Structure formats: C-alpha cells, structure tokens
Amino acid sequence: MKTRKPAAATVATYAVLVISSLGVLVPVGWMLSTALKSGEELFSQDAHWIPLNPTFAAFTRVFTDYPFATYFGNSLLVVGASTVIAIAFASFAGYGISRFQFKGRGTLMGFLLLTQLFPSIMLLIPYFKLFQGFGLIDTQAALIIAYVSFQLPLCTWMMVGYFRSIPTELDQASEVDGAGRLRTFWQIVLPLATPGVAATAIYAFITGWNEYLFALVLTSSEDKKTVPVGIGQLIGQYRIEWNDLMAASLYALVPLTLIFVFLQRRIISGMTAGAVK
C-alpha cells in the first residue's frame, strides 16, 4: 500500500503535466499548421491538422509584403531599452528598501502595489495628453517611458523580496573591509541576486513585448509601430489572411522563447553559484 500511493501520486502528477502541456502546445501546433497551409486549403471545408501541401509562403510574405522587419526592430529596441531601465531602477530601489529603515517605507511599498490594481486603459488618455504636451507622440521614447512606468512597480516588489533573502551580514562584512554601499551593492549583493534579476527581466520583457494598446495609440507611422500592432493590422475589413497572421504570430513567439530559455539557464547558474559561495 505504501508503494502504490507514491506510484499513484506520480501518475496523477504526470497526467496533470501532460494535460497542461497539451493546453499550451495544441494552440501553437494549430498556429503552425495554419501558417503552413495555402490559401485554397485554408478556406476549404475539410480541416486537416497536417497540411496536404505545406508551404512556407506565409513566412516569406510576412517580411516581403509587410514591414515586419521594422516592427521587430522597433519592438526589440523599445522593449529592450525599457527592460534594462526598469531592471536598473528596480535593483537600486529594491536594495534600498530592503536594507534601509526610513519613514514611509511601508506606504511606498503599498503604493507600488496599488498601481497594479488599476487597468492600464485608465491611464491611456492622461499618458497621451502628457506625451502630446512634450511632443513625444509617435516616438519610441514615449513607448519606452510608458513601458518603464508599467514595469517598474512590480519589478521593484520582486527585487525587494529577493534582496531580503540575501543575508545582511554580507553587507556588514563588506563594510568592515572598507567597501562603501555602492561597491557592496555592485560587487557583493547584486551578483548573488542574479536569479532574481533574471526572473524580473523575464517579467519585464514579456510585459513590454505583448503590450498592444499603448503602442497602437502612441504611434501612427509605420516606422514606429511594434510587433503586436503590426500583427493586428493583418486583420482586414473584409478578409483575414489567417496563414499570414499565424506566421507573424509564430515569429513573435521566437524572441520570447529564446530569451526565456537564455534567462532560465542564467537562473540555474546563478543559484548554483550562490550555493557554492
């Protein structure tokens, strides 16, 4: 009986994992199948998982018939810059909040959390008027500033939690050796916080990469639009090119997948390094 219970729990665990994986992989598989179909097969009455005559024409048209190379460049620039800025400020803020006692610290943390309770659409008009006053409409700077404001509060919360898990005795030992606060943060604490920085960067990048509403409203010219806006434009008034739409969506998944895999490895290596130290 003792052997059967762990075996049953293992089978149940794997069953849940398989069902969860199918819930993620089936839509992606259908996207790939749709992208590989021709226009005639796509709108035929008989639906097939495996295309009868697979073609990569949709993957080519995404870059030949639409300015998706420009969209990808804009997204990488805007999201990459906002992620770096948000992580930098969140790291300093998280370290300061976790290490220093000051009046209003709890209120500040509560305010950061409170900002996440409001839907972003409530901020759309104020942001638009603000950027319009500064002449930043239809610029990448406006998107970077907006994305940093979305990413920074929760990124700071995440970094505070991780810095609190690092013993303060390390700071005290560093001060005894003559190191200042900035040197302690940069050379002692931050390397140990690499897993937290990586996890926070994943969140910040995904948040910016998938953002659609502000990118749609704050940009209008083709050379400033991002990938989500470009994908949305593939939905026409009378016809939707589903194969092109799915091909563009699959291209949009590539940076997220690569960055997640890269940062996941950094998380594991960071944890291992911290354990050795």
C-alpha positions in Angstrom: 0.0 0.0 0.0 2.9 2.4 0.8 4.3 1.7 -2.7 1.0 2.1 -4.5 0.3 5.6 -3.0 3.5 7.2 -4.3 3.1 5.5 -7.7 -0.5 6.8 -8.0 0.6 10.3 -7.0 3.4 10.1 -9.6 0.9 9.0 -12.3 -1.5 11.8 -11.3 1.3 14.4 -11.4 2.4 13.3 -14.9 -1.2 13.3 -16.1 -1.7 16.9 -14.9 1.6 17.9 -16.6 0.7 16.2 -19.9 -2.8 17.9 -19.9 -1.3 21.2 -19.1 1.4 20.8 -21.8 -1.3 19.9 -24.4 -3.2 23.0 -23.4 -0.2 25.1 -24.4 1.2 23.1 -27.3 -2.1 22.4 -29.2 -2.8 26.0 -30.0 0.8 26.5 -31.1 0.6 23.4 -33.2 -2.6 24.7 -34.8 -0.9 28.0 -35.5 1.9 26.2 -37.2 -0.5 24.1 -39.2 -2.4 27.1 -40.4 0.7 29.0 -41.3 1.9 26.2 -43.5 -1.4 25.9 -45.5 -2.0 27.6 -48.8 -4.9 30.0 -49.3 -7.0 27.4 -51.1 -6.5 24.7 -48.4 -7.0 27.2 -45.6 -10.6 28.1 -46.7 -11.6 24.6 -47.7 -14.4 22.8 -45.9 -12.2 19.9 -44.7 -9.9 20.9 -41.9 -6.6 19.0 -41.6 -4.1 19.1 -38.8 -1.3 18.2 -41.2 -1.3 20.4 -44.3 -1.8 18.5 -47.6 0.6 20.7 -49.5 2.7 22.5 -46.9 4.3 25.8 -48.0 6.4 28.4 -46.3 5.0 31.2 -48.5 3.3 32.8 -45.5 6.5 33.0 -43.5 8.1 34.7 -46.5 5.3 37.1 -47.2 5.4 38.4 -43.6 8.7 40.1 -44.5 8.2 40.8 -48.2 4.6 42.1 -48.2 4.6 43.7 -44.8 7.3 45.8 -42.9 7.6 43.2 -40.2 11.4 43.6 -40.1 10.8 47.2 -39.0 8.2 46.2 -36.4 10.6 43.6 -34.9 13.4 46.2 -34.8 11.1 48.7 -33.0 9.9 46.1 -30.5 13.4 44.9 -29.7 14.6 48.5 -29.2 11.7 49.7 -27.2 11.2 46.6 -25.0 15.0 46.0 -24.6 15.6 49.6 -23.5 12.6 49.7 -21.2 13.6 46.4 -19.6 17.2 47.5 -19.0 16.0 50.8 -17.5 13.3 49.1 -15.3 15.7 46.5 -14.0 18.4 49.1 -13.2 16.0 51.3 -11.2 14.2 48.3 -9.6 17.5 46.9 -8.5 18.6 50.1 -6.8 15.2 50.7 -5.3 14.8 47.1 -4.1 18.2 47.2 -2.5 17.5 50.5 -0.7 14.1 49.4 0.5 15.4 46.0 1.8 18.4 47.5 3.6 17.4 50.9 4.9 14.9 51.9 7.5 13.1 55.1 6.6 9.8 56.7 7.3 7.1 55.8 4.9 8.7 52.6 3.6 5.6 50.6 4.1 3.5 53.3 2.5 5.8 53.3 -0.5 5.5 49.5 -0.9 1.8 49.7 -0.6 1.7 52.5 -3.2 3.8 50.4 -5.6 1.3 47.5 -5.2 -1.7 49.8 -5.6 -0.5 51.0 -9.0 -1.0 47.4 -10.3 -4.7 47.4 -9.3 -5.8 49.9 -11.9 -6.4 48.8 -15.6 -3.9 50.3 -18.0 -6.7 51.7 -20.2 -7.5 54.2 -17.4 -4.0 55.8 -17.9 -4.2 55.9 -21.7 -5.7 59.4 -22.0 -3.5 61.0 -19.3 -0.4 59.5 -20.9 -1.5 60.6 -24.4 -2.1 64.2 -23.2 1.2 64.2 -21.3 3.3 63.0 -24.2 1.4 65.3 -26.6 2.4 68.2 -24.4 6.1 67.2 -24.6 5.9 66.5 -28.3 6.6 62.8 -27.9 3.6 61.3 -29.8 4.7 58.9 -32.5 8.1 58.4 -31.0 9.9 55.4 -29.5 10.8 57.5 -26.4 7.1 57.7 -25.5 6.8 53.9 -25.6 9.9 53.4 -23.6 8.8 55.8 -20.9 5.3 54.3 -20.7 6.6 50.7 -20.6 9.1 51.6 -17.8 6.2 53.1 -15.8 4.3 49.8 -16.2 7.3 47.5 -15.4 8.9 49.4 -12.5 6.4 48.9 -9.7 6.2 45.1 -9.8 9.8 44.8 -10.7 10.7 46.7 -7.6 8.4 44.4 -5.5 10.1 41.4 -6.9 13.6 42.7 -6.3 12.8 43.7 -2.7 11.7 40.2 -2.0 14.8 38.7 -3.4 17.2 41.2 -1.7 15.6 40.4 1.6 16.6 36.7 1.1 20.2 37.7 1.0 21.7 38.0 4.5 22.6 41.5 5.7 25.7 40.1 7.3 27.3 40.2 3.9 26.8 44.0 3.8 28.2 44.3 7.3 31.3 42.2 6.4 31.9 44.3 3.3 31.7 47.5 5.3 34.2 46.1 7.8 36.6 45.5 4.9 36.2 49.2 3.9 33.7 48.9 1.0 31.1 51.6 0.5 27.4 51.0 -0.1 27.6 51.3 -3.8 30.6 48.9 -4.0 28.9 46.4 -1.7 25.8 46.5 -3.8 27.7 46.1 -7.1 30.3 43.6 -6.2 28.7 41.6 -3.3 24.9 41.7 -3.3 24.0 42.1 -7.0 25.9 39.0 -8.2 24.0 36.9 -5.6 20.8 38.5 -6.9 21.4 37.2 -10.5 18.5 34.7 -10.3 16.1 37.5 -9.1 17.3 39.9 -11.8 16.8 37.2 -14.5 13.3 36.4 -13.3 12.4 40.0 -13.1 13.8 40.7 -16.5 11.6 37.9 -17.9 8.5 39.5 -16.5 9.5 43.0 -17.7 10.3 41.8 -21.2 7.1 39.8 -21.6 5.1 42.7 -20.3 6.6 45.1 -22.9 6.7 42.6 -25.8 3.0 41.8 -25.5 1.7 45.3 -24.9 -0.7 46.5 -27.6 -3.0 49.3 -26.6 -0.4 52.0 -25.8 1.7 51.1 -28.8 -1.4 51.4 -31.0 -2.4 54.8 -29.6 1.0 56.4 -29.2 2.4 55.5 -32.6 0.9 56.1 -36.0 3.7 55.9 -38.6 4.8 52.5 -40.0 8.4 53.0 -39.0 7.5 53.4 -35.3 5.0 50.6 -34.8 5.7 47.4 -32.8 5.1 43.7 -33.5 1.6 43.5 -31.7 0.4 46.5 -33.7 1.7 45.0 -36.9 0.0 41.7 -36.3 -3.3 43.4 -35.5 -3.1 45.2 -38.8 -3.3 41.9 -40.7 -6.9 41.7 -39.7 -8.6 43.3 -42.7 -12.1 44.7 -43.0 -13.4 42.0 -45.4 -10.9 39.2 -45.3 -8.3 37.8 -42.8 -5.2 36.1 -44.2 -5.0 33.5 -41.4 -1.9 31.9 -42.7 0.0 35.3 -42.7 -1.5 36.1 -39.3 -0.4 32.8 -37.8 3.1 33.1 -39.4 3.6 36.5 -37.9 2.4 35.3 -34.5 4.9 32.5 -34.6 7.7 34.9 -35.4 6.6 37.0 -32.4 7.0 33.9 -30.2 10.6 33.4 -31.2 12.2 36.2 -29.2 10.2 35.4 -26.1 11.1 31.7 -26.3 14.8 32.4 -26.9 15.1 35.0 -24.1 13.2 32.8 -21.6 15.5 29.8 -22.4 18.6 32.1 -22.1 17.5 33.6 -18.8 16.3 30.3 -17.4 19.8 29.0 -17.8 21.1 32.1 -16.1 18.7 31.5 -13.2 20.0 28.0 -12.7 23.7 29.0 -13.0 23.1 31.9 -10.6 21.5 29.6 -8.0 24.4 27.2 -8.3 27.0 30.0 -8.0 25.2 31.3 -4.9 25.2 27.9 -3.3 28.9 27.4 -3.9 29.7 30.8 -2.4 
